[in-house]
Amino acid sequence: MTLDADFETLSLDTERPFTIARGTTETVEYPLVRISDGEGNEGIGGAAPARHYGETAETVAAVLPDLLDAVAEVGDPHALARIERRLAEVVQRNPAARGAVSVALHDLAAKRAGLPLYRLWGLDPDRAPETSYTVGLDDVETMANHAREAVDRGFSTLKVKLGTDRDREIVRTIRSAAPDAALRVDANEAWSRAEAVRMAEFLADFGVELLEQPVPADEPDALRRVYEASPLPIAADESCIRLPDVPAVADRADVIVIKLSKCASLREARRMIHAAEANGLDAMLGCMVEANPSIAAMAHLAPLATYADLDGSLLLDDDPFDGVPMPDGEIDLAALDSPGTGVRER
């Protein structure tokens, strides 16, 4: 079989400036990969590169020709294990680049089988959790308004970005604005150990259900101490990148956050979910601000996860692709009426 592949980089604006403790995003450079089999089937993939992990759209574009050459050498979109090994040999880092290729191949393989990806994997669509909706950092009243808007749109779970000198005021105000919403907070490594412990106790009083990455990833002992003292479950994001990190955080977290832009393939994401279960951890599927080709692919893994934070496409001003329907935050895999990941150009 002959596989043809190409790629481009899309420039996508966010709906509004999206700010976390590390900075603000207004435009996303999103690599898009297409792989076709010469028989009328095309797989579409993408993944958002993150500077925090040493990757940019430029580095992705630099390595994709070599990665796609490796795919063509294997020549079989169903040989996913062999291709994954070959991609790791060709490019050892660049997880978003390899992740984009992985998504395109899975989309193509499922289309050739005539099945939605979750069915190819044998998963139960009714087991998918709802996705949260993220409220980025801004002035307090603006964040409260964004929380109200999200609830009015049907989202019952909000993820609130923190990591400022006004974190307590933000939580109080958002809880008042959305009294019935489930709240999760993400500090993106912004706090010290002592501050994180104090904040965990404060957040528990406001019914927050989850605290994500309270301290820097390069301070594992601090994360363990926060975990031991916290009345809330602790989720490890920046502290858990790939499969070997899962057992390493088992004594300092309750939940791992899995992102395609960190782990480099859908197969690795599945391995991480199973490793989390084996180590007594829950799994959250996460994302960057990114388009539906990668969001939809991760959504097909949702039946295996406890939590989902797959709102990245919803934070864009205009995603050129439709993906898995998410009415009111529900990941509705059963609504898909086409094979593959369900991604379609608008």
Secondary structure by P-SEA (a helix, b strand, c coil): cccccbbbbbbbbcccccccccccccccbbbbbbbbccccbbbbbbbbbbccccccaaaaaacaaaaaaaaaaaccccaaaaaaaaaaaacccaaaaaaaaaaaaaaaaaaaaccccccccccccccccbbbbbbccccaaaaaaaaaaaaaacccbbbbbbbccaaaaaaaaaaaaccccbbbbbccccccaaaaaaaaaaaaaacccccccccccccaaaaaaaaaaccbbbbbccccccccccccccccccbbbbbccccccaaaaaaaaaaaaaacbbbbbbbcccccaaaaaaaaaccccccccccccccccccccccccccccccccccccccccccccc
